[in-house]
Amino acid sequence: MDKKAMLGPKVRRLRRDHGLTQAQMAEQLGISPSYLNLIEHNQRPVTVPLLLKLGQQFGVDLQSFAEDEESRLVAGLREVFADPLFDGSDIKNQDFRELAAVAPTLGQAVVALYRAFRTSRDDLQTLSERVADREKLHLVQTSSFPQDEVRDLFQAHSNHFAELETAAEELWQEGRLEKGDLYRGLTDYLLNNHSVRVRLLPSDIMGYAVRRFDRHGRRILLSEMLAPSGRNFQLACQIALLRHRDLLNHIVEASGLTGDEARRLARIGLANYFAAAVVMPYARFWEAANQVRYDIEILRRRFDASFEQVCQRLTTLQRPGAKGVPFFLMRVDSAGNVSKRFSGAGFHLARFGGGCARWIVYEAFRTPGKIHSQLAQMPDGTTYFSIARTVVKAGGGFRSPPQQFAIALGCDLQHAAQITYADGVDLENTEAATPIGVNCRLCPRLDCSQRAFPPLNHRLIVDENLRGLSPYLFAPPAGE
């Protein structure tokens, strides 16, 4: 019996939304009420002919109706109950699956409630660290960070915006763009459709800027320090702001962002998304990624893109019917500052501060340019496969040296066999996985020798006569 055809809860919700009894719906579908009852309780699959009848009778989108949404909800519930708050609770993976199947709305409410709790907890911790005098904590007015609001927007859309993908595909048609000569195609499109010329200028004139739009002179000025892939990306980004500003504004306004800074950042992020969709068109990129088994070096050469651009594009392959591996991504600098994060596949990335020192992303700085791989296991037992490599952002000459970052890209263990970098790795031997956590503040692993801070839910024990591998000794959480 095909697991993906077990759509009982969806059928039951559809019937209730239309105010029908089982007998009434069964009559419209031409089946018996007892058979419908078995379907609603996942005792019988929804066959293709029956699915077509549902579409005809009730006007449902068959593709979205048949799509398995439970896996995303199960991943979200795993993230919730991986929190040390639930240590000792006897909650199993089967419990997550049953809740997602029988009461998905309740499961989504649990995830939303936990995210609100986690945001409040992390905000309080951050504020506590920033305020030296705890008695003045009540004087600090809390405010959300614009960049975090924007990250939440992209996270809520699973880093996939179908409207922007369509707009990018239309640009290839309207601009008659050609593979291998994208720069010329984009410059011609800007001139012919927007009366905008492109000029490449020396770095001493551009200064810190890599792209500047001269509205009055109708010119796009690009820095000579940009690599060819960066020039294509910046031109496509400017086309999004010129040609599709209304679409960008529509997505931003519908997102409910609270401040002007957040809305501006979101508009820039969406323009960058459009640019990536132009440089790496969805259908061709998705097909190529599967063909070469997500070999980033091949993909960057084939699409004339940078390593980072390809990694970020891989996280957007969530089109129904043509989905790629659900990746998560993080970018850090050598000081551990996180400048990009996307928590795909249920991987919990810290909202504030750095990540886990045991994670491979920090190892990448030791051997720049080399791709590292790692099996890593979170405290809840979920295992992930990830790769990491350093990337270099163009600087402005000797007095403005290039920036170096490390990019980590990973997925749940169940998808690792699809990735070329996992060849030769014993994916069955999860006992060999490196034990990691979210970060020291949220990690329950008390035996970690690389712990930099005590966990939030443990009381610190100070014993001058005892020294372990870690500088910290802990008492059990309150109530244990």
C-alpha positions as CSV (number, residue, x, y, z in Angstrom):
1,M,0.0,0.0,0.0
2,D,1.5,3.3,-1.1
3,K,2.1,5.5,2.0
4,K,1.8,8.7,-0.1
5,A,-1.8,7.7,-1.0
6,M,-2.9,7.6,2.6
7,L,-4.7,10.9,2.7
8,G,-7.4,10.2,5.2
9,P,-7.1,13.3,7.4
10,K,-7.1,15.5,4.3
11,V,-10.3,13.9,3.0
12,R,-12.0,14.2,6.4
13,R,-11.1,17.9,6.6
14,L,-12.3,18.5,3.1
15,R,-15.6,16.8,3.9
16,R,-16.1,18.8,7.1
17,D,-15.2,22.1,5.3
18,H,-18.0,21.4,2.9
19,G,-20.4,20.5,5.8
20,L,-21.1,17.0,4.4
21,T,-21.8,13.7,6.2
22,Q,-19.9,10.6,5.2
23,A,-23.0,9.3,3.4
24,Q,-23.4,12.6,1.4
25,M,-19.7,12.7,0.3
26,A,-19.7,9.0,-0.5
27,E,-22.7,9.5,-2.7
28,Q,-21.0,12.3,-4.6
29,L,-17.9,10.2,-5.1
30,G,-19.8,7.0,-6.1
31,I,-18.4,4.9,-3.2
32,S,-20.0,3.4,-0.1
33,P,-20.0,5.3,3.3
34,S,-18.1,2.4,4.9
35,Y,-15.3,2.6,2.3
36,L,-15.1,6.4,2.8
37,N,-14.9,5.7,6.6
38,L,-11.9,3.4,6.0
39,I,-10.2,6.0,3.8
40,E,-10.7,8.7,6.5
41,H,-9.0,6.4,9.0
42,N,-6.1,5.6,6.7
43,Q,-7.3,2.0,6.3
44,R,-7.6,2.4,2.6
45,P,-5.6,4.4,0.1
46,V,-7.0,7.2,-2.2
47,T,-6.7,5.7,-5.7
48,V,-6.0,7.9,-8.7
49,P,-9.5,7.6,-10.1
50,L,-10.9,8.6,-6.7
51,L,-8.4,11.5,-6.5
52,L,-9.7,12.7,-9.9
53,K,-13.3,12.6,-8.6
54,L,-12.3,14.7,-5.6
55,G,-10.8,17.3,-7.9
56,Q,-13.9,17.3,-10.1
57,Q,-16.5,17.4,-7.3
58,F,-14.8,19.7,-4.9
59,G,-12.4,21.8,-7.1
60,V,-9.3,20.9,-5.2
61,D,-5.8,21.3,-6.5
62,L,-4.8,17.7,-7.0
63,Q,-1.1,18.3,-6.8
64,S,-1.2,20.2,-3.5
65,F,-3.9,17.9,-2.1
66,A,-1.8,14.7,-2.9
67,E,1.5,16.2,-1.7
68,D,2.7,14.8,1.5
69,E,2.8,17.7,4.0
70,E,3.2,15.5,7.0
71,S,7.0,15.2,6.7
72,R,7.5,19.0,7.1
73,L,5.3,19.0,10.2
74,V,7.0,16.0,11.6
75,A,10.4,17.8,11.1
76,G,9.0,20.8,12.9
77,L,7.7,18.7,15.8
78,R,11.1,17.0,16.1
79,E,12.7,20.4,16.4
80,V,10.3,21.4,19.1
81,F,10.8,18.4,21.3
82,A,14.6,18.3,20.8
83,D,14.7,21.3,23.2
84,P,16.3,20.4,26.5
85,L,13.1,21.6,28.1
86,F,11.6,18.2,27.2
87,D,14.5,16.1,28.4
88,G,13.2,12.9,30.0
89,S,9.9,12.9,28.2
90,D,9.0,9.7,26.5
91,I,8.1,11.1,23.1
92,K,8.9,8.9,20.0
93,N,9.0,9.6,16.3
94,Q,5.8,7.6,15.9
95,D,4.0,10.1,18.2
96,F,5.1,12.9,15.9
97,R,3.8,11.1,12.8
98,E,0.5,10.3,14.5
99,L,-0.1,13.9,15.5
100,A,0.8,15.1,12.0
101,A,-1.6,12.6,10.4
102,V,-4.6,12.9,12.8
103,A,-4.4,16.5,14.0
104,P,-2.1,18.5,11.7
105,T,-3.7,21.9,12.7
106,L,-2.9,21.1,16.4
107,G,0.6,20.1,15.4
108,Q,1.2,23.4,13.5
109,A,-0.1,25.3,16.6
110,V,2.4,23.5,18.8
111,V,5.2,24.4,16.4
112,A,4.1,28.1,16.2
113,L,3.7,28.3,20.0
114,Y,7.2,26.8,20.5
115,R,8.8,29.2,18.0
116,A,7.2,32.2,19.9
117,F,8.5,30.8,23.2
118,R,12.0,30.2,21.7
119,T,12.1,33.7,20.3
120,S,11.2,35.2,23.7
121,R,13.7,33.0,25.5
122,D,16.5,33.8,23.1
123,D,15.7,37.6,23.1
124,L,15.8,37.6,26.9
125,Q,19.1,35.8,27.0
126,T,20.6,38.2,24.4
127,L,19.4,41.2,26.3
128,S,20.7,39.8,29.6
129,E,24.1,39.4,28.1
130,R,24.1,42.9,26.8
131,V,23.0,44.5,30.0
132,A,25.7,44.6,32.7
133,D,23.5,45.8,35.5
134,R,20.6,43.3,35.9
135,E,18.6,45.8,38.0
136,K,18.3,48.0,34.9
137,L,17.0,45.2,32.7
138,H,13.4,46.6,32.9
139,L,14.6,49.9,31.4
140,V,15.6,48.2,28.1
141,Q,12.9,48.2,25.5
142,T,12.9,45.0,23.5
143,S,12.6,45.3,19.8
144,S,12.8,42.7,17.1
145,F,15.8,42.7,14.8
146,P,15.0,43.5,11.2
147,Q,17.3,40.8,9.8
148,D,15.7,38.2,11.9
149,E,12.2,39.1,10.8
150,V,13.4,38.7,7.2
151,R,15.0,35.3,7.9
152,D,11.7,34.2,9.4
153,L,9.9,35.4,6.2
154,F,12.1,33.2,4.0
155,Q,11.9,30.4,6.5
156,A,8.1,30.6,6.5
157,H,8.1,30.2,2.7
158,S,10.6,27.3,2.8
159,N,13.0,29.6,0.9
160,H,10.9,29.2,-2.2
161,F,8.9,31.9,-4.0
162,A,7.0,30.5,-7.0
163,E,6.1,34.0,-8.3
164,L,9.7,35.0,-8.6
165,E,10.7,31.8,-10.3
166,T,8.0,32.5,-12.9
167,A,9.2,36.0,-13.3
168,A,12.8,34.8,-13.9
169,E,11.6,32.3,-16.5
170,E,9.7,35.1,-18.3
171,L,12.8,37.2,-18.4
172,W,14.6,34.5,-20.3
173,Q,11.8,34.5,-22.9
174,E,11.4,38.3,-23.1
175,G,15.1,39.1,-23.1
176,R,15.9,36.1,-25.4
177,L,18.7,35.3,-23.1
178,E,21.3,32.7,-24.1
179,K,23.4,30.3,-22.1
180,G,27.1,31.2,-22.2
181,D,26.4,34.9,-22.9
182,L,24.2,35.9,-20.1
183,Y,26.0,39.2,-19.4
184,R,25.4,40.5,-22.9
185,G,21.8,39.4,-22.8
186,L,21.1,41.2,-19.5
187,T,22.8,44.4,-20.7
188,D,20.8,44.4,-23.9
189,Y,17.6,43.8,-22.0
190,L,18.3,46.7,-19.7
191,L,19.1,49.0,-22.6
192,N,16.1,47.9,-24.8
193,N,13.5,47.7,-22.1
194,H,14.5,50.2,-19.5
195,S,16.9,52.6,-21.3
196,V,19.5,51.8,-18.8
197,R,23.2,51.4,-19.7
198,V,25.8,49.3,-17.9
199,R,29.3,50.6,-17.1
200,L,32.2,48.9,-15.5
201,L,34.2,51.3,-13.3
202,P,37.6,51.1,-11.5
203,S,37.5,50.3,-7.8
204,D,38.9,53.7,-6.7
205,I,35.8,55.3,-8.2
206,M,33.3,52.8,-6.9
207,G,34.8,52.7,-3.4
208,Y,33.1,50.2,-1.2
209,A,30.2,49.7,-3.6
210,V,30.0,46.8,-6.1
211,R,26.8,48.0,-7.7
212,R,25.2,51.5,-7.9
213,F,22.1,52.5,-9.8
214,D,22.3,56.1,-11.2
215,R,18.6,56.8,-11.5
216,H,19.0,60.2,-13.2
217,G,21.8,59.1,-15.6
218,R,19.9,55.8,-16.3
219,R,23.1,53.8,-15.6
220,I,24.1,50.8,-13.6
221,L,27.7,51.1,-12.4
222,L,29.5,47.9,-11.5
223,S,32.9,47.6,-9.8
224,E,35.8,46.0,-11.7
225,M,36.4,43.9,-8.6
226,L,33.2,41.8,-9.2
227,A,33.8,38.4,-10.8
228,P,31.8,37.6,-13.9
229,S,29.3,35.6,-11.9
230,G,28.9,38.5,-9.6
231,R,28.3,40.9,-12.5
232,N,25.5,38.7,-13.9
233,F,23.9,38.4,-10.4
234,Q,24.0,42.2,-9.8
235,L,22.4,43.0,-13.1
236,A,19.6,40.5,-12.6
237,C,19.1,42.0,-9.1
238,Q,18.7,45.5,-10.5
239,I,16.3,44.2,-13.1
240,A,14.1,42.8,-10.3
241,L,14.0,46.2,-8.7
242,L,13.2,47.9,-12.0
243,R,10.9,45.4,-13.7
244,H,9.2,43.6,-10.7
245,R,9.1,46.2,-7.9
246,D,5.3,45.8,-7.6
247,L,5.7,42.0,-7.2
248,L,8.4,42.5,-4.6
249,N,6.2,45.0,-2.7
250,H,3.2,42.6,-2.9
251,I,5.2,39.8,-1.2
252,V,6.7,42.2,1.4
253,E,3.3,43.7,2.3
254,A,1.7,40.3,2.6
255,S,4.4,39.2,5.0
256,G,3.4,41.4,7.9
257,L,6.9,42.8,8.6
258,T,6.7,45.4,11.4
259,G,9.3,48.1,10.4
260,D,10.5,49.9,7.4
261,E,14.0,48.5,7.8
262,A,12.7,45.0,7.7
263,R,10.6,45.7,4.6
264,R,13.6,47.2,2.8
265,L,15.8,44.2,3.7
266,A,13.1,41.8,2.6
267,R,12.8,43.6,-0.7
268,I,16.6,43.3,-1.3
269,G,16.5,39.6,-0.3
270,L,13.7,38.9,-2.7
271,A,15.6,40.8,-5.5
272,N,18.6,38.6,-4.7
273,Y,16.3,35.5,-4.9
274,F,15.1,36.6,-8.4
275,A,18.7,37.2,-9.5
276,A,19.7,33.6,-8.5
277,A,16.6,32.3,-10.3
278,V,17.8,34.1,-13.5
279,V,21.4,33.0,-13.2
280,M,20.3,29.4,-12.4
281,P,16.9,28.8,-14.0
282,Y,14.8,26.4,-11.9
283,A,14.1,23.6,-14.4
284,R,17.6,23.4,-15.9
285,F,19.3,23.8,-12.5
286,W,17.1,21.2,-10.8
287,E,17.7,18.7,-13.6
288,A,21.4,19.3,-13.6
289,A,21.6,19.0,-9.8
290,N,20.0,15.6,-9.9
291,Q,22.1,14.5,-12.8
292,V,25.4,15.4,-11.2
293,R,24.2,14.4,-7.7
294,Y,24.6,17.9,-6.3
295,D,28.3,18.3,-7.3
296,I,28.7,22.0,-6.5
297,E,31.9,22.4,-8.6
298,I,30.2,21.1,-11.7
299,L,27.1,23.2,-11.1
300,R,29.0,26.4,-10.6
301,R,30.9,25.9,-13.9
302,R,27.8,24.9,-15.8
303,F,25.9,28.0,-14.7
304,D,28.8,30.4,-14.3
305,A,28.0,31.0,-10.6
306,S,30.0,31.1,-7.4
307,F,30.2,28.3,-4.8
308,E,28.0,30.3,-2.4
309,Q,25.4,31.2,-5.1
310,V,25.1,27.5,-6.0
311,C,24.8,26.4,-2.3
312,Q,22.1,29.0,-1.6
313,R,20.2,28.1,-4.8
314,L,20.1,24.5,-3.7
315,T,18.1,25.4,-0.7
316,T,15.3,26.9,-2.9
317,L,14.5,23.7,-4.8
318,Q,11.0,23.2,-3.3
319,R,8.8,23.4,-6.4
320,P,5.9,20.9,-6.1
321,G,6.6,18.0,-8.4
322,A,10.2,19.0,-8.9
323,K,11.7,19.1,-5.4
324,G,15.4,18.7,-4.6
325,V,17.1,17.6,-1.5
326,P,15.9,19.7,1.4
327,F,19.1,21.4,2.5
328,F,20.0,23.7,5.4
329,L,22.7,26.4,5.1
330,M,24.8,28.5,7.3
331,R,27.5,31.1,6.6
332,V,30.0,32.2,9.3
333,D,33.1,34.3,9.5
334,S,36.3,33.3,11.3
335,A,35.1,34.9,14.5
336,G,32.0,32.7,14.5
337,N,29.5,35.4,13.5
338,V,26.6,34.0,11.5
339,S,25.6,36.1,8.5
340,K,23.3,33.7,6.7
341,R,21.2,30.8,8.0
342,F,18.4,28.7,6.6
343,S,17.1,25.9,8.8
344,G,15.8,23.5,6.1
345,A,15.2,19.8,6.9
346,G,14.3,20.5,10.5
347,F,17.9,21.4,11.4
348,H,17.9,23.8,14.3
349,L,20.3,26.7,13.8
350,A,20.9,29.1,16.7
351,R,18.9,32.3,16.3
352,F,21.6,34.3,18.2
353,G,25.3,33.8,18.5
354,G,27.4,31.1,16.8
355,G,26.9,27.3,16.4
356,C,28.5,24.2,17.8
357,A,32.3,24.1,17.8
358,R,32.2,20.4,16.8
359,W,30.3,21.1,13.6
360,I,32.4,20.9,10.4
361,V,31.7,24.5,9.3
362,Y,34.5,25.8,11.7
363,E,36.9,23.1,10.5
364,A,36.8,24.6,7.0
365,F,38.9,27.6,8.0
366,R,41.9,25.3,8.7
367,T,42.2,24.3,5.0
368,P,40.7,27.0,2.8
369,G,39.2,25.9,-0.4
370,K,38.9,22.2,0.6
371,I,35.4,20.6,0.9
372,H,35.0,18.9,4.3
373,S,32.2,16.4,5.0
374,Q,30.7,15.1,8.3
375,L,28.0,12.9,9.8
376,A,26.7,14.8,12.8
377,Q,24.1,13.9,15.4
378,M,21.9,16.2,17.4
379,P,21.0,15.5,21.1
380,D,17.6,14.1,20.0
381,G,19.4,11.4,17.9
382,T,18.6,13.0,14.5
383,T,21.6,12.6,12.2
384,Y,22.6,14.9,9.4
385,F,25.2,14.9,6.6
386,S,26.9,18.2,5.9
387,I,29.7,19.6,3.9
388,A,31.6,22.9,4.5
389,R,34.1,25.0,2.5
390,T,35.5,28.5,2.7
391,V,34.5,31.1,0.2
392,V,36.1,34.5,-0.5
393,K,34.2,37.7,-1.2
394,A,36.0,40.2,-3.4
395,G,37.7,43.1,-1.6
396,G,38.7,46.5,-2.8
397,G,42.4,46.2,-3.1
398,F,45.3,46.1,-0.6
399,R,43.6,48.4,1.9
400,S,40.3,46.6,1.7
401,P,41.2,42.9,1.7
402,P,38.8,40.1,0.6
403,Q,36.4,38.7,3.2
404,Q,36.6,35.0,4.0
405,F,33.6,33.0,5.1
406,A,32.8,29.3,5.6
407,I,29.7,27.9,4.1
408,A,28.0,24.8,5.5
409,L,25.3,22.9,3.5
410,G,23.6,19.8,4.8
411,C,20.6,17.6,4.9
412,D,18.9,14.8,6.9
413,L,20.7,11.5,6.7
414,Q,17.8,9.9,4.7
415,H,18.8,12.1,1.7
416,A,22.6,11.8,2.0
417,A,22.9,9.0,-0.5
418,Q,21.7,11.3,-3.3
419,I,24.8,13.6,-2.8
420,T,28.1,12.8,-4.4
421,Y,30.0,14.0,-1.3
422,A,28.6,11.1,0.7
423,D,30.1,8.5,-1.5
424,G,32.4,6.3,0.6
425,V,30.8,7.4,3.9
426,D,29.2,4.6,6.0
427,L,25.8,6.2,6.3
428,E,24.5,3.2,8.3
429,N,27.0,3.7,11.1
430,T,25.3,6.5,13.0
431,E,27.3,5.6,16.1
432,A,30.4,7.2,14.4
433,A,28.5,10.5,13.9
434,T,30.0,13.5,15.6
435,P,27.8,14.6,18.6
436,I,26.9,18.2,18.1
437,G,24.3,20.7,19.5
438,V,22.7,24.0,18.6
439,N,25.1,26.0,20.6
440,C,26.5,25.8,24.1
441,R,23.6,27.8,25.7
442,L,21.0,25.3,24.4
443,C,23.0,22.1,24.2
444,P,22.3,19.5,26.9
445,R,25.6,17.5,26.4
446,L,27.3,17.9,29.7
447,D,30.3,15.8,28.8
448,C,31.5,18.1,25.9
449,S,35.1,19.1,26.2
450,Q,34.6,22.1,23.9
451,R,31.8,23.8,25.8
452,A,32.3,27.5,26.0
453,F,29.3,28.4,28.1
454,P,27.1,26.6,30.6
455,P,23.6,25.5,29.4
456,L,20.7,27.7,30.4
457,N,18.8,25.0,32.3
458,H,21.6,23.8,34.5
459,R,22.9,25.3,37.7
460,L,26.7,25.8,37.7
461,I,28.8,24.0,40.4
462,V,32.0,25.6,41.4
463,D,34.5,23.2,43.0
464,E,38.1,24.5,43.3
465,N,39.3,20.9,44.1
466,L,37.9,19.3,40.9
467,R,38.8,20.0,37.3
468,G,37.4,18.1,34.3
469,L,37.9,18.3,30.5
470,S,35.4,21.1,30.5
471,P,35.8,24.1,32.9
472,Y,32.2,23.7,34.0
473,L,30.5,21.3,36.4
474,F,26.7,21.2,36.4
475,A,23.9,20.2,38.7
476,P,20.8,18.5,37.2
477,P,18.0,20.8,36.0
478,A,15.5,21.9,38.7
479,G,12.9,19.2,39.4
480,E,15.1,16.2,38.6
